[in-house]
Amino acid sequence: MTTPVPKVSVIVPAYNAEKTIGRCVDSILHQDFHDLELIVMDDGSTDGTPDLLDACTHQDDRVRVVHKPNSGVSDTRNQALDLARGEWVQFLDADDWIVPEATKLLVRSAEENDCQMVVADFYRVIGKKVSRKGDIDAEGVLTREDYGDYMMQNPSDFYYGVLWNKLYRRDIIEAHDLRMDTSLDWCEDFIFNMEYVLHTRRIYPLHVPIYYYVKTPGSLATAGANPANVVRMKVNVIEYYDDFYKQMLDEEDYQARRPDILRFYVEGAGDDQIMPWQKSQRLGDEQATVYDNPAMGDSVLLDAYYGRKLLEHYLGSVAKAFDLEMRDVAVVAFAMLAPTFGSRAELADFVGVSQVALGRSIARLRSRKLLQAEAQAPEEKGAPRAIRLTLTDEAQPLCDAIRQALRDADRVRYDGLAPQEADRVRQVTHAGTANIRRLLG
């Protein structure tokens, strides 16, 4: 019997990662996207990592664990690429983890936009603090030349250099025999990315943070800084970087932009530490918190609670993608349902915020040219003034994202049900909602 080929191969190299590998693996196996294989390469660990990984293979048949002698992260990733079968390739480090919708968003972005690479925002974690990191502010698909222009502006940023915030086509990797340079202990992933980009036509910047990057002493990301080899490695990386633009640009453009290209000669790879002036928050506050108390059993209260949290989860991703607050997205979502509301109090009640907070959201959406709002004369003397919301053409990408988020929430709600069963549950739910509206309306 032929084993089905997975859509995505997720590769994780692990060395002495017993404290973090469980969190990393769990985040992969609990993805909204199920059509994946997980290849975990145990690079000669001497702690409890091997036993933990072996236990994972008994819990999920999508997991493949390879125990091998220690050979370094580059060779370990190369061996994993030799084993990968997926159409797409995604990398994680054992210290880190991903949000539940990470793989789904990467694959959807690539396929819907006909792209050969997706690069996503990520979270930078320091202790109990977390900050969002991205670099490209453009919307829509980029050519490789566009991408090169952005990278030239900030070449040492982890956003461009690392593997773990990107999605790659495996057929491109194999057609051009792309692998990590095992002679380097510094920026080998950056070189892989540059070589890969040269074989792409379209690249999609995903403005949603999907990855939690934790820099810890002794991690794969910080290993290998042998002072005796630093000069040699930097010279090699600079030569790769210079050659990348020579291949991408014609001679005239290359010479004209050489001062920008030379910036990499004096900059080192950086991971964008959280500085005092950067916006950060407590780890955990960036995602919708969900509490599960098994003692509560089944209740209409819990149904309402989890239904609200499900919407917060998916609409929260939309808010991050468009740099909005959750309540801003809610205002747009209700404006999609009906343009006119009886009063600001009515709209605020629908959105679930105070009238003051509603006013701030409307002001922000108006300043972004996503929405127009106008008060209308009341039909009766003394009645509150109605408010009419008009979504602009600029708001259409946001509206499309909201519709997709609602479809995703609907899919999760009815997961495992046959189409006829799901339709029946929807009918019963709508009937129940109609009963509530009659009672409370």
C-alpha positions, 0 to 999 in steps of 0.5 A, spaced: 500 500 500 502 506 497 503 511 503 500 518 501 504 524 500 503 529 505 502 536 503 507 539 507 514 536 510 515 540 517 523 539 519 525 540 526 533 539 528 534 537 535 540 537 540 539 536 547 532 539 547 528 535 552 526 542 556 523 545 549 522 539 544 515 537 547 512 544 546 515 545 539 512 538 537 505 539 540 504 546 536 506 542 530 501 536 531 495 541 533 495 545 527 489 546 524 492 543 518 493 536 518 496 534 511 503 534 514 509 529 516 513 531 521 521 529 521 525 530 527 532 529 527 535 527 533 542 530 532 546 526 537 542 528 544 545 526 550 539 528 555 532 525 555 530 528 548 531 521 544 526 518 549 521 524 548 521 523 541 520 516 541 514 517 545 511 522 540 512 516 534 507 512 538 502 518 539 501 520 532 503 516 525 505 523 522 511 523 526 518 520 524 524 521 528 531 519 526 537 518 531 543 520 528 550 522 530 552 529 532 554 533 525 551 540 526 545 543 525 546 544 517 548 537 516 542 535 520 537 539 516 540 537 509 539 529 511 532 531 513 531 534 506 533 528 503 527 524 507 522 529 506 516 528 501 512 534 502 510 538 496 512 544 501 517 544 506 517 548 513 522 549 518 522 549 526 527 550 531 526 545 537 526 551 542 521 555 539 513 553 537 508 556 532 501 558 532 495 553 531 494 556 524 501 557 522 501 552 517 494 553 514 496 560 513 503 559 509 500 554 505 493 558 503 498 564 502 502 560 497 497 557 493 492 562 493 497 567 490 501 562 486 507 563 490 514 559 490 515 562 497 512 565 503 515 569 509 511 571 515 512 575 521 514 572 528 514 573 535 520 575 538 520 572 546 525 574 551 523 571 558 516 573 559 515 578 554 514 578 547 514 583 541 511 582 534 517 582 528 516 584 521 520 588 515 516 588 509 510 593 509 507 592 502 501 588 501 500 583 495 505 579 491 512 581 490 517 579 485 524 576 487 527 583 485 522 587 489 524 582 495 531 583 494 530 591 494 527 590 501 532 585 503 537 590 501 534 596 506 535 591 512 540 585 510 542 583 517 535 582 519 533 575 522 526 576 518 530 575 511 536 570 514 532 565 518 528 559 515 523 558 520 518 564 518 518 561 511 515 556 506 518 553 501 517 549 495 520 542 495 521 541 487 525 548 487 529 545 493 531 538 489 531 541 482 537 546 484 540 541 489 539 547 494 542 545 501 545 548 507 553 549 507 556 545 512 562 549 512 559 555 515 557 556 522 554 563 521 548 565 516 548 558 513 540 559 513 541 566 510 545 563 504 540 558 503 535 563 502 538 567 497 540 561 493 532 559 493 530 566 492 534 566 485 529 560 483 523 564 485 518 568 481 513 570 486 514 571 494 508 573 498 509 577 505 504 574 510 503 580 515 501 575 521 506 573 526 505 565 526 512 563 529 515 564 537 522 565 536 526 564 543 533 565 543 536 561 549 544 560 551 546 553 547 540 553 542 541 551 535 541 559 533 546 561 537 551 555 537 557 555 532 560 562 534 568 559 534 572 566 534 577 563 530 572 561 524 568 568 524 573 572 519 573 566 514 565 565 515 563 572 514 568 573 508 564 567 505 557 570 507 559 577 504 561 573 497 554 570 497 551 576 498 554 580 493 553 574 488 546 574 489 545 581 487 550 580 481 545 575 479 539 578 480 541 585 477 543 587 470 550 590 471 548 598 470 543 597 476 548 593 480 553 598 480 548 604 481 546 600 488 552 597 490 553 602 496 546 599 498 549 592 497 555 594 501 551 595 507 551 588 509 559 588 509 559 592 516 552 589 519 552 583 522 546 578 523 541 580 528 535 578 531 532 584 533 532 584 540 526 588 544 529 595 545 525 599 550 522 603 545 519 597 542 512 595 543 512 589 547 507 585 551 507 579 556 507 573 553 500 570 552 497 576 552 498 576 544 493 570 543 486 570 545 486 566 552 482 560 553 480 556 560 478 549 560 475 547 566 472 539 565 468 540 572 463 544 568 461 539 564 456 541 558 452 548 559 449 553 554 454 558 558 460 554 556 457 553 549 457 561 548 464 562 551 467 557 546 463 560 541 466 567 542 473 564 543 473 561 537 471 567 533 476 571 537 481 566 535 480 567 527 478 574 527 484 576 532 489 573 526 485 578 521 486 584 526 494 582 526 494 581 519 491 588 518 494 592 524 488 593 527 485 592 534 480 586 535 474 591 536 476 594 529 475 588 526 468 587 529 466 593 527 467 592 520 464 585 520 458 588 523 458 593 517 458 587 512 452 584 515 448 591 515 450 598 514 445 602 518 444 601 526 439 604 530 444 608 534 451 608 536 449 605 543 446 599 538 452 598 534 457 598 541 452 593 544 453 588 537 461 589 538 461 588 545 465 595 547 463 601 550 461 607 546 467 611 547 471 605 545 467 604 539 468 611 537 476 610 537 475 604 532 471 608 528 476 614 528 481 609 526 478 605 521 476 612 518 483 614 518 485 608 514 480 610 509 477 603 510 470 606 513 465 612 512 461 613 518 455 618 518 449 620 523 442 620 520 436 624 522 432 620 527 425 618 524 421 620 530 423 627 534 427 625 540 429 618 538 437 617 537 440 618 531 442 612 527 449 611 524 450 608 517 457 605 516 459 605 509 465 600 507 470 603 502 474 599 496 480 599 500 476 595 505 475 589 501 481 585 502 479 586 510 472 584 508 475 578 504 479 576 510 474 576 515 469 572 510 475 567 510 476 567 518 468 566 519 469 560 514 475 557 518 471 558 524 465 554 521 469 549 519 472 547 526 465 548 529 463 542 524 469 538 524 468 531 523 461 531 521 458 529 514 455 535 510 448 533 511 449 532 519 453 539 519 447 542 515 442 539 520 446 542 526 446 549 522 439 549 521 438 547 529 442 552 531 439 558 527 432 555 529 435 556 536 437 563 535 431 565 532 427 563 539 432 567 543 431 573 538 423 572 539 424 572 547 429 578 547 427 582 541 
